Amino acid sequence: MASCDMCGSEKPLNPVFVEGTTLQVCSSCSRYGKALPKPIHSASSQQPSQQRARQRMESETNELLVDTFASLIKQAREKLGMQQKDLAQAAKEKESVIQHIESGKLKPSLPLAQRLEKILHITLVELYIPPANISSSQDNALTIGDLVKIRKKT
């Protein structure tokens, strides 16, 4: 088990996007960022090297929904003069789903967000490529939490 990049605790870790970078953090520190899906490693040693490289690149590429999706959808729908029921019909969804999405109570799935992008001519899904993981085998390596503690002392 590895240590949390923020607090240094030895707990199960989750990938989280925090302030422009991907960190491996414990569940208590994950509230400081946006949770990312855990990478799936399924490349077999019998595949050609080009296919393995492509799969590695695809598994490291994530699509994320923008944080302001609710207001973007509502503003774009109103700009086009559409009612919620019209948007629901065009997106092949229930009107209540569109209502919940616009109010921020429901986060649309990526396929639904992509359909809404096409209908409303807006961008809701961003492509995110995490930076290369830098792992340290040293037990006494500084964590972000250590740096925050050092700054507070000075």
NORMO-V247038 format. One record per run of one state. SS is the DSSP state (2 for helix, 1 for strand, 0 for the rest). FROM is the first residue (numbers start at 1). TO is the last residue. If there is no record, write none. Layout:
SS,FROM,TO  SS,FROM,TO
//
This chain:
0,1,13  1,14,18  0,19,20  1,21,25  0,26,29  2,30,32  0,33,33  1,34,35  0,36,48  2,49,59  0,60,60  1,61,65  0,66,68  2,69,79  0,80,83  2,84,91  0,92,94  2,95,103  0,104,109  2,110,120  0,121,124  1,125,129  0,130,143  2,144,153  0,154,154
//
